[in-house]
């Protein structure tokens, strides 16, 4: 998830291979139904790598295992 430290710099949006990041009311937001934490694409979450203020953190309400993220990646890749 993207917390309130977000400065809306837009650095994360083009890095997301699933198009899960978009502008929200006050800051950017991540759609958890599209986010695979880059599993299936990269070894590390690209949005976290480029965020200049470290505002992207794990969402305690959407914790998923690597296996669950891989399954989601496969579902998204076939739709």
Chimera marker file (.cmm) of the C-alpha trace (Angstrom):
<marker_set name="trace">
<marker id="1" x="0.000" y="0.000" z="0.000" r="1" g="1" b="0" radius="0.5"/>
<marker id="2" x="1.047" y="3.617" z="-0.391" r="1" g="1" b="0" radius="0.5"/>
<marker id="3" x="0.935" y="5.560" z="2.852" r="1" g="1" b="0" radius="0.5"/>
<marker id="4" x="0.359" y="9.246" z="3.538" r="1" g="1" b="0" radius="0.5"/>
<marker id="5" x="4.053" y="10.057" z="3.038" r="1" g="1" b="0" radius="0.5"/>
<marker id="6" x="3.435" y="9.839" z="-0.729" r="1" g="1" b="0" radius="0.5"/>
<marker id="7" x="4.428" y="13.049" z="-2.519" r="1" g="1" b="0" radius="0.5"/>
<marker id="8" x="2.574" y="12.092" z="-5.742" r="1" g="1" b="0" radius="0.5"/>
<marker id="9" x="5.783" y="12.211" z="-7.763" r="1" g="1" b="0" radius="0.5"/>
<marker id="10" x="4.503" y="9.596" z="-10.261" r="1" g="1" b="0" radius="0.5"/>
<marker id="11" x="7.774" y="7.595" z="-10.187" r="1" g="1" b="0" radius="0.5"/>
<marker id="12" x="6.027" y="4.332" z="-9.282" r="1" g="1" b="0" radius="0.5"/>
<marker id="13" x="3.263" y="4.347" z="-11.890" r="1" g="1" b="0" radius="0.5"/>
<marker id="14" x="5.298" y="3.436" z="-14.995" r="1" g="1" b="0" radius="0.5"/>
<marker id="15" x="7.286" y="0.846" z="-13.033" r="1" g="1" b="0" radius="0.5"/>
<marker id="16" x="4.258" y="-1.318" z="-12.209" r="1" g="1" b="0" radius="0.5"/>
<marker id="17" x="4.040" y="-4.182" z="-14.718" r="1" g="1" b="0" radius="0.5"/>
<marker id="18" x="0.410" y="-4.865" z="-13.767" r="1" g="1" b="0" radius="0.5"/>
<marker id="19" x="-0.963" y="-1.323" z="-13.924" r="1" g="1" b="0" radius="0.5"/>
<marker id="20" x="-1.948" y="-1.592" z="-10.265" r="1" g="1" b="0" radius="0.5"/>
<marker id="21" x="-0.942" y="1.947" z="-9.271" r="1" g="1" b="0" radius="0.5"/>
<marker id="22" x="-3.107" y="4.983" z="-9.962" r="1" g="1" b="0" radius="0.5"/>
<marker id="23" x="-3.754" y="8.472" z="-8.642" r="1" g="1" b="0" radius="0.5"/>
<marker id="24" x="-6.017" y="8.479" z="-5.616" r="1" g="1" b="0" radius="0.5"/>
<marker id="25" x="-7.803" y="11.279" z="-3.773" r="1" g="1" b="0" radius="0.5"/>
<marker id="26" x="-4.765" y="12.570" z="-1.882" r="1" g="1" b="0" radius="0.5"/>
<marker id="27" x="-1.946" y="10.264" z="-2.995" r="1" g="1" b="0" radius="0.5"/>
<marker id="28" x="-1.342" y="7.342" z="-5.274" r="1" g="1" b="0" radius="0.5"/>
<marker id="29" x="-2.983" y="4.021" z="-4.486" r="1" g="1" b="0" radius="0.5"/>
<marker id="30" x="-2.333" y="0.364" z="-5.267" r="1" g="1" b="0" radius="0.5"/>
<marker id="31" x="-5.155" y="-1.912" z="-6.405" r="1" g="1" b="0" radius="0.5"/>
<marker id="32" x="-4.530" y="-5.114" z="-4.396" r="1" g="1" b="0" radius="0.5"/>
<marker id="33" x="-6.419" y="-7.197" z="-6.962" r="1" g="1" b="0" radius="0.5"/>
<marker id="34" x="-3.780" y="-6.311" z="-9.577" r="1" g="1" b="0" radius="0.5"/>
<marker id="35" x="-0.644" y="-6.119" z="-7.410" r="1" g="1" b="0" radius="0.5"/>
<marker id="36" x="1.602" y="-9.187" z="-7.436" r="1" g="1" b="0" radius="0.5"/>
<marker id="37" x="4.492" y="-7.391" z="-5.695" r="1" g="1" b="0" radius="0.5"/>
<marker id="38" x="6.181" y="-7.928" z="-9.086" r="1" g="1" b="0" radius="0.5"/>
<marker id="39" x="6.183" y="-11.725" z="-8.634" r="1" g="1" b="0" radius="0.5"/>
<marker id="40" x="6.333" y="-13.179" z="-12.127" r="1" g="1" b="0" radius="0.5"/>
<marker id="41" x="8.042" y="-10.075" z="-13.496" r="1" g="1" b="0" radius="0.5"/>
<marker id="42" x="10.936" y="-9.068" z="-11.218" r="1" g="1" b="0" radius="0.5"/>
<marker id="43" x="12.792" y="-10.291" z="-8.125" r="1" g="1" b="0" radius="0.5"/>
<marker id="44" x="11.869" y="-7.141" z="-6.170" r="1" g="1" b="0" radius="0.5"/>
<marker id="45" x="8.879" y="-4.822" z="-6.129" r="1" g="1" b="0" radius="0.5"/>
<marker id="46" x="9.752" y="-2.123" z="-8.606" r="1" g="1" b="0" radius="0.5"/>
<marker id="47" x="7.570" y="0.551" z="-7.030" r="1" g="1" b="0" radius="0.5"/>
<marker id="48" x="9.413" y="0.182" z="-3.726" r="1" g="1" b="0" radius="0.5"/>
<marker id="49" x="12.744" y="0.428" z="-5.540" r="1" g="1" b="0" radius="0.5"/>
<marker id="50" x="11.916" y="3.794" z="-7.151" r="1" g="1" b="0" radius="0.5"/>
<marker id="51" x="9.916" y="5.511" z="-4.391" r="1" g="1" b="0" radius="0.5"/>
<marker id="52" x="12.003" y="8.501" z="-3.232" r="1" g="1" b="0" radius="0.5"/>
<marker id="53" x="10.218" y="8.808" z="0.130" r="1" g="1" b="0" radius="0.5"/>
<marker id="54" x="9.729" y="5.126" z="1.037" r="1" g="1" b="0" radius="0.5"/>
<marker id="55" x="5.956" y="5.490" z="1.168" r="1" g="1" b="0" radius="0.5"/>
<marker id="56" x="5.201" y="2.022" z="-0.238" r="1" g="1" b="0" radius="0.5"/>
<marker id="57" x="4.833" y="-0.577" z="2.496" r="1" g="1" b="0" radius="0.5"/>
<marker id="58" x="3.178" y="-3.949" z="3.055" r="1" g="1" b="0" radius="0.5"/>
<marker id="59" x="-0.568" y="-3.716" z="3.537" r="1" g="1" b="0" radius="0.5"/>
<marker id="60" x="-1.442" y="-5.644" z="6.717" r="1" g="1" b="0" radius="0.5"/>
<marker id="61" x="-4.946" y="-6.230" z="5.320" r="1" g="1" b="0" radius="0.5"/>
<marker id="62" x="-3.650" y="-7.835" z="2.112" r="1" g="1" b="0" radius="0.5"/>
<marker id="63" x="-0.761" y="-10.107" z="3.082" r="1" g="1" b="0" radius="0.5"/>
<marker id="64" x="-0.140" y="-12.807" z="0.469" r="1" g="1" b="0" radius="0.5"/>
<marker id="65" x="2.452" y="-15.559" z="0.180" r="1" g="1" b="0" radius="0.5"/>
<marker id="66" x="4.775" y="-15.842" z="-2.830" r="1" g="1" b="0" radius="0.5"/>
<marker id="67" x="2.651" y="-18.780" z="-4.010" r="1" g="1" b="0" radius="0.5"/>
<marker id="68" x="-0.543" y="-16.706" z="-3.803" r="1" g="1" b="0" radius="0.5"/>
<marker id="69" x="1.148" y="-13.844" z="-5.657" r="1" g="1" b="0" radius="0.5"/>
<marker id="70" x="2.358" y="-16.270" z="-8.344" r="1" g="1" b="0" radius="0.5"/>
<marker id="71" x="-1.188" y="-17.596" z="-8.758" r="1" g="1" b="0" radius="0.5"/>
<marker id="72" x="-2.490" y="-14.046" z="-9.103" r="1" g="1" b="0" radius="0.5"/>
<marker id="73" x="0.229" y="-13.286" z="-11.682" r="1" g="1" b="0" radius="0.5"/>
<marker id="74" x="-0.836" y="-16.309" z="-13.718" r="1" g="1" b="0" radius="0.5"/>
<marker id="75" x="-4.530" y="-15.302" z="-13.525" r="1" g="1" b="0" radius="0.5"/>
<marker id="76" x="-3.722" y="-11.748" z="-14.615" r="1" g="1" b="0" radius="0.5"/>
<marker id="77" x="-1.509" y="-12.975" z="-17.442" r="1" g="1" b="0" radius="0.5"/>
<marker id="78" x="-4.330" y="-15.028" z="-18.936" r="1" g="1" b="0" radius="0.5"/>
<marker id="79" x="-7.039" y="-12.360" z="-18.778" r="1" g="1" b="0" radius="0.5"/>
<link id1="1" id2="2" r="1" g="1" b="0" radius="0.2"/>
<link id1="2" id2="3" r="1" g="1" b="0" radius="0.2"/>
<link id1="3" id2="4" r="1" g="1" b="0" radius="0.2"/>
<link id1="4" id2="5" r="1" g="1" b="0" radius="0.2"/>
<link id1="5" id2="6" r="1" g="1" b="0" radius="0.2"/>
<link id1="6" id2="7" r="1" g="1" b="0" radius="0.2"/>
<link id1="7" id2="8" r="1" g="1" b="0" radius="0.2"/>
<link id1="8" id2="9" r="1" g="1" b="0" radius="0.2"/>
<link id1="9" id2="10" r="1" g="1" b="0" radius="0.2"/>
<link id1="10" id2="11" r="1" g="1" b="0" radius="0.2"/>
<link id1="11" id2="12" r="1" g="1" b="0" radius="0.2"/>
<link id1="12" id2="13" r="1" g="1" b="0" radius="0.2"/>
<link id1="13" id2="14" r="1" g="1" b="0" radius="0.2"/>
<link id1="14" id2="15" r="1" g="1" b="0" radius="0.2"/>
<link id1="15" id2="16" r="1" g="1" b="0" radius="0.2"/>
<link id1="16" id2="17" r="1" g="1" b="0" radius="0.2"/>
<link id1="17" id2="18" r="1" g="1" b="0" radius="0.2"/>
<link id1="18" id2="19" r="1" g="1" b="0" radius="0.2"/>
<link id1="19" id2="20" r="1" g="1" b="0" radius="0.2"/>
<link id1="20" id2="21" r="1" g="1" b="0" radius="0.2"/>
<link id1="21" id2="22" r="1" g="1" b="0" radius="0.2"/>
<link id1="22" id2="23" r="1" g="1" b="0" radius="0.2"/>
<link id1="23" id2="24" r="1" g="1" b="0" radius="0.2"/>
<link id1="24" id2="25" r="1" g="1" b="0" radius="0.2"/>
<link id1="25" id2="26" r="1" g="1" b="0" radius="0.2"/>
<link id1="26" id2="27" r="1" g="1" b="0" radius="0.2"/>
<link id1="27" id2="28" r="1" g="1" b="0" radius="0.2"/>
<link id1="28" id2="29" r="1" g="1" b="0" radius="0.2"/>
<link id1="29" id2="30" r="1" g="1" b="0" radius="0.2"/>
<link id1="30" id2="31" r="1" g="1" b="0" radius="0.2"/>
<link id1="31" id2="32" r="1" g="1" b="0" radius="0.2"/>
<link id1="32" id2="33" r="1" g="1" b="0" radius="0.2"/>
<link id1="33" id2="34" r="1" g="1" b="0" radius="0.2"/>
<link id1="34" id2="35" r="1" g="1" b="0" radius="0.2"/>
<link id1="35" id2="36" r="1" g="1" b="0" radius="0.2"/>
<link id1="36" id2="37" r="1" g="1" b="0" radius="0.2"/>
<link id1="37" id2="38" r="1" g="1" b="0" radius="0.2"/>
<link id1="38" id2="39" r="1" g="1" b="0" radius="0.2"/>
<link id1="39" id2="40" r="1" g="1" b="0" radius="0.2"/>
<link id1="40" id2="41" r="1" g="1" b="0" radius="0.2"/>
<link id1="41" id2="42" r="1" g="1" b="0" radius="0.2"/>
<link id1="42" id2="43" r="1" g="1" b="0" radius="0.2"/>
<link id1="43" id2="44" r="1" g="1" b="0" radius="0.2"/>
<link id1="44" id2="45" r="1" g="1" b="0" radius="0.2"/>
<link id1="45" id2="46" r="1" g="1" b="0" radius="0.2"/>
<link id1="46" id2="47" r="1" g="1" b="0" radius="0.2"/>
<link id1="47" id2="48" r="1" g="1" b="0" radius="0.2"/>
<link id1="48" id2="49" r="1" g="1" b="0" radius="0.2"/>
<link id1="49" id2="50" r="1" g="1" b="0" radius="0.2"/>
<link id1="50" id2="51" r="1" g="1" b="0" radius="0.2"/>
<link id1="51" id2="52" r="1" g="1" b="0" radius="0.2"/>
<link id1="52" id2="53" r="1" g="1" b="0" radius="0.2"/>
<link id1="53" id2="54" r="1" g="1" b="0" radius="0.2"/>
<link id1="54" id2="55" r="1" g="1" b="0" radius="0.2"/>
<link id1="55" id2="56" r="1" g="1" b="0" radius="0.2"/>
<link id1="56" id2="57" r="1" g="1" b="0" radius="0.2"/>
<link id1="57" id2="58" r="1" g="1" b="0" radius="0.2"/>
<link id1="58" id2="59" r="1" g="1" b="0" radius="0.2"/>
<link id1="59" id2="60" r="1" g="1" b="0" radius="0.2"/>
<link id1="60" id2="61" r="1" g="1" b="0" radius="0.2"/>
<link id1="61" id2="62" r="1" g="1" b="0" radius="0.2"/>
<link id1="62" id2="63" r="1" g="1" b="0" radius="0.2"/>
<link id1="63" id2="64" r="1" g="1" b="0" radius="0.2"/>
<link id1="64" id2="65" r="1" g="1" b="0" radius="0.2"/>
<link id1="65" id2="66" r="1" g="1" b="0" radius="0.2"/>
<link id1="66" id2="67" r="1" g="1" b="0" radius="0.2"/>
<link id1="67" id2="68" r="1" g="1" b="0" radius="0.2"/>
<link id1="68" id2="69" r="1" g="1" b="0" radius="0.2"/>
<link id1="69" id2="70" r="1" g="1" b="0" radius="0.2"/>
<link id1="70" id2="71" r="1" g="1" b="0" radius="0.2"/>
<link id1="71" id2="72" r="1" g="1" b="0" radius="0.2"/>
<link id1="72" id2="73" r="1" g="1" b="0" radius="0.2"/>
<link id1="73" id2="74" r="1" g="1" b="0" radius="0.2"/>
<link id1="74" id2="75" r="1" g="1" b="0" radius="0.2"/>
<link id1="75" id2="76" r="1" g="1" b="0" radius="0.2"/>
<link id1="76" id2="77" r="1" g="1" b="0" radius="0.2"/>
<link id1="77" id2="78" r="1" g="1" b="0" radius="0.2"/>
<link id1="78" id2="79" r="1" g="1" b="0" radius="0.2"/>
</marker_set>
